[in-house]
Amino acid sequence: MADTQEPQHVGQHVGQHVGAHGLGPHIVGQRIVVRRVLPGETGPSGGPRQTDLLGVCTAWGDGVCVVQPAAGPPVTIALAEIVSGKPVPPRPSVRQRVPAREAQERGFALFADLETHPVGDWVLRRSPAATARRANSVLAFGPSGVPDDYAQVVEFYAASTGRPIAAVLPDSAEDDLFRGHGWALESHDADTVFQLAAVSQAMRSLRHADVAGVQVDVDGHQATARLLLDTGEQVGGGVAAYDRDWVGFRSLEVAPEHRRRGLALAVMAALLDWGAEQGATTAYLQVLGDNEPALALYERLGFREHHRYRYLAPT
């Protein structure tokens, strides 16, 4: 004989067969939405009144389900009063909801001499000093809204860098547009991964990093780190920039013979400390999608993929 106190699934009265809705003790700790009957109350149609509750299931058993909403005290619901329910994916953080185009624009701050020119909603980028593709390519995320966009891109870079490059979202209309003109992956690289992290989480992950050998020079909203040995020799470094409570990183590197000693983390920690002092709450960086060691490292620091994009150039 079944124990009537055994935890049951949503939508089932105590003692009934388990399994109709796929919910049960395994949802403890998950975000769920539950529709339940309010005993003794009448709804608009004359039947029992029902209401939905969204929150995290904190307990399931002994004939009840306990749900903790985002605000207020936990709610205990008798399983017999539950009409239906389902798990709800966690809501993305505010930073993860930022559009890819806006996230890319935050990165403009990483190049102090960056020149930008609009072509409708596209952005032509050029840096006289930098060789990075981010600083010398057209940002073509979404339609430009102008009829001669492609011609303007080719003409601009023919007169400046001599070689046009386009940054596009994978499998987008813009990807198809440039490929239709004979463009292909620039340098045959993998797609680039744009990653975000909470500054507070990244700092906690780097709290044991030894930054004693890192010197940080600040110029306005940009900081340059130099990793120095006791002899004064520079063996690594990186650049960070602050803009509207975001801090970004580029050119993080350590000489090959000094790698695997945590020195890259020291550079990162020093620049992150500087960004936090400016008021940054979100950190970002970019890495090639096939650079597994870097992706694993940044994941341990709390960085998560925001979007991917690729560079195209004429063959």
C-alpha positions in Angstrom: 0.0 0.0 0.0 1.4 3.4 -1.0 2.4 5.8 1.8 0.1 8.8 1.6 2.9 11.1 2.9 5.1 10.3 -0.1 5.9 13.5 -2.2 3.6 13.7 -5.2 3.8 15.5 -8.5 2.1 18.8 -9.4 -1.5 18.4 -10.4 -2.0 15.1 -8.4 -3.8 14.7 -5.1 -2.0 12.9 -2.4 -2.2 9.2 -2.9 -2.7 9.4 -6.7 -0.3 8.0 -9.2 2.8 10.2 -9.8 4.0 11.5 -13.1 1.3 13.5 -15.0 3.2 16.8 -15.1 6.8 15.7 -14.7 7.3 17.7 -11.5 8.2 16.4 -8.1 11.1 16.5 -5.5 13.6 16.9 -8.3 12.5 20.5 -8.8 13.7 21.6 -5.4 16.1 24.5 -6.0 14.6 25.3 -9.4 12.6 28.3 -10.5 9.0 27.3 -11.2 5.6 28.7 -11.9 2.6 27.0 -10.1 -1.1 27.6 -10.7 -3.1 26.8 -7.6 -6.7 27.0 -6.3 -7.4 29.5 -3.5 -9.8 27.5 -1.2 -13.0 29.3 -0.3 -12.6 32.0 -3.0 -14.7 32.4 -6.2 -13.3 33.4 -9.5 -14.8 35.6 -12.2 -16.5 32.7 -13.9 -18.1 31.5 -10.7 -15.7 28.6 -10.1 -12.9 28.3 -7.7 -10.5 31.2 -7.9 -7.0 30.4 -9.2 -3.7 32.3 -9.1 -0.2 31.8 -10.4 3.0 31.9 -8.2 6.5 32.3 -9.6 9.5 31.5 -7.4 12.1 29.0 -6.4 10.8 25.7 -5.0 12.6 25.2 -1.6 10.8 22.1 -0.4 8.6 19.3 -1.8 7.1 16.6 0.4 4.6 15.7 3.2 1.8 16.8 0.9 3.0 20.4 0.3 5.2 22.4 -2.0 7.1 25.5 -0.6 7.9 28.3 -3.1 10.0 31.3 -2.3 8.9 34.3 -4.5 11.3 37.0 -5.5 9.8 39.2 -2.8 8.0 38.4 0.4 7.9 35.3 2.6 7.8 31.7 1.3 4.4 30.3 0.3 3.4 26.8 1.4 1.0 25.2 -1.1 -1.0 21.9 -0.5 -0.4 19.6 -3.4 -4.1 19.0 -3.6 -4.6 22.7 -4.4 -2.1 22.7 -7.3 -3.7 22.8 -10.8 -0.5 22.8 -12.9 3.1 23.9 -12.9 6.4 23.8 -14.7 10.0 24.7 -14.3 10.9 28.2 -15.6 14.5 28.9 -16.9 16.4 31.4 -14.8 16.0 34.9 -16.0 19.1 36.2 -17.7 21.0 38.8 -15.7 20.6 42.4 -16.7 24.1 42.4 -18.4 23.2 39.4 -20.4 20.1 41.1 -21.8 22.2 43.9 -23.3 22.0 43.7 -27.2 25.1 42.5 -28.9 25.5 45.8 -30.8 25.5 47.8 -27.6 28.0 45.4 -25.9 30.3 45.8 -28.9 30.1 49.6 -28.7 31.3 49.5 -25.1 34.5 48.0 -26.5 35.2 51.1 -28.5 36.8 52.6 -25.2 39.6 50.0 -25.5 41.2 52.0 -28.4 42.0 55.6 -27.4 42.5 56.9 -30.9 39.5 55.0 -32.5 37.7 56.8 -35.3 34.1 55.9 -36.0 31.9 56.8 -38.9 28.3 55.7 -39.4 26.9 54.0 -42.4 23.3 54.0 -41.4 23.3 51.6 -38.4 26.7 50.2 -39.3 29.8 51.7 -37.8 33.1 52.1 -39.7 36.0 51.8 -37.3 39.6 52.8 -37.8 42.6 53.2 -35.5 45.8 54.7 -36.8 47.8 53.0 -34.0 46.1 49.7 -33.5 46.2 46.6 -35.7 43.4 44.8 -34.0 40.5 43.9 -36.2 38.1 45.3 -33.6 39.6 48.7 -34.3 39.8 48.4 -38.1 36.5 46.8 -39.3 32.9 47.7 -40.0 30.6 46.7 -37.2 27.7 45.3 -39.2 25.3 43.8 -36.6 21.8 44.1 -38.2 20.7 45.9 -41.3 22.4 49.3 -42.1 19.2 50.9 -43.4 21.0 52.5 -46.3 21.1 51.2 -49.9 24.8 51.6 -50.7 26.2 50.3 -47.5 28.5 47.7 -49.0 30.0 50.2 -51.5 30.7 52.7 -48.7 32.5 50.0 -46.6 34.8 49.1 -49.5 35.5 52.7 -50.4 36.3 53.7 -46.8 38.8 50.9 -46.2 40.4 51.2 -49.6 41.2 54.8 -48.7 42.4 54.1 -45.2 43.7 50.6 -44.2 43.7 49.2 -47.8 41.8 46.1 -46.8 38.1 46.0 -45.7 37.1 43.7 -42.8 33.5 43.2 -41.6 32.4 42.0 -38.1 29.1 40.2 -38.5 26.9 37.9 -36.4 27.1 34.2 -37.6 24.4 33.2 -40.1 22.9 36.7 -40.2 21.7 38.6 -43.3 24.9 40.6 -43.1 27.0 37.4 -43.1 25.2 36.3 -46.3 25.6 39.8 -47.8 29.4 39.9 -47.5 29.8 36.3 -48.5 27.7 37.0 -51.5 30.4 39.4 -52.6 33.0 36.7 -52.3 34.2 37.4 -48.7 35.3 34.6 -46.4 36.6 34.2 -42.9 39.4 36.6 -42.2 42.6 34.7 -41.4 40.4 31.5 -41.3 39.9 32.1 -37.6 37.1 30.6 -35.4 34.3 32.9 -34.4 35.1 35.3 -31.6 33.3 34.9 -28.2 32.3 38.0 -26.4 32.1 37.2 -22.6 30.7 39.0 -19.6 31.2 38.6 -15.9 30.2 40.4 -12.7 33.2 42.4 -11.5 32.5 41.3 -7.9 32.5 37.6 -8.9 35.7 37.9 -10.9 37.4 39.7 -8.1 36.5 37.0 -5.6 37.9 34.4 -8.0 41.2 36.4 -8.2 41.5 37.4 -4.5 44.6 35.2 -4.1 46.4 36.6 -7.1 49.8 38.2 -6.3 49.8 41.6 -8.0 53.1 42.8 -6.5 54.9 42.6 -9.8 52.2 44.4 -11.8 52.6 48.1 -12.5 49.4 49.9 -13.7 49.7 53.2 -15.6 46.5 55.2 -16.0 45.6 57.6 -18.8 42.1 58.9 -18.5 39.6 56.0 -18.7 42.3 53.6 -19.9 44.8 51.6 -17.9 47.9 49.7 -19.1 49.4 47.0 -16.9 53.1 45.9 -17.1 54.2 42.7 -15.6 57.8 43.2 -14.3 60.3 40.8 -12.9 62.6 41.8 -10.0 65.2 42.7 -12.7 62.8 45.2 -14.2 62.3 43.1 -17.3 58.7 43.3 -18.7 57.3 39.8 -19.4 53.7 40.5 -19.9 50.9 43.0 -19.6 47.4 44.1 -20.7 45.1 47.0 -21.3 41.8 47.8 -19.7 39.2 50.6 -20.4 36.3 51.9 -18.4 33.0 53.1 -19.9 29.6 53.5 -18.3 30.2 51.0 -15.5 31.8 48.4 -17.7 35.4 47.5 -17.8 36.9 45.7 -20.7 40.2 44.0 -21.3 42.5 43.4 -24.3 46.0 42.4 -25.1 46.4 40.2 -22.0 49.6 38.3 -22.5 52.6 36.7 -20.8 55.9 35.7 -22.4 55.8 32.0 -23.3 58.7 31.1 -21.0 56.9 32.6 -18.0 53.4 31.1 -18.5 51.6 28.6 -16.2 52.7 30.4 -13.1 49.5 32.5 -12.5 51.1 35.7 -13.9 48.3 36.3 -16.4 45.8 36.2 -13.5 48.0 38.7 -11.6 47.7 41.1 -14.6 43.9 40.5 -14.8 43.5 41.1 -11.1 45.4 44.4 -11.1 43.4 45.7 -14.1 40.1 44.5 -12.5 41.0 46.3 -9.3 41.5 49.5 -11.2 38.1 49.0 -13.0 36.3 48.4 -9.7 37.8 51.7 -8.4 36.3 53.5 -11.4 32.9 52.1 -10.5 32.7 49.2 -12.9 30.2 46.4 -12.1 30.5 44.4 -15.4 33.6 43.1 -17.0 34.0 41.9 -20.6 36.6 40.4 -22.8 36.8 38.6 -26.1 38.5 35.3 -27.1 38.6 33.1 -30.1 36.1 30.3 -29.8 38.7 27.5 -30.4 41.0 28.8 -27.6 39.9 26.1 -25.1 42.5 26.9 -22.4 41.5 30.6 -22.3 37.8 29.8 -22.3 38.2 27.4 -19.4 40.3 30.0 -17.5 37.8 32.8 -17.9 34.9 30.5 -17.1 36.5 29.8 -13.7 36.6 33.6 -13.2 32.8 33.8 -13.8 32.8 34.9 -17.5 29.9 33.7 -19.6 29.3 33.9 -23.3 27.2 36.8 -24.3 27.4 36.4 -28.1 29.6 35.2 -30.9 30.6 37.0 -34.1 33.0 36.6 -37.0 35.3 38.6 -39.2 35.0 38.4 -42.9 37.3 39.9 -45.6 37.6 39.7 -49.4 39.4 36.7 -50.6 
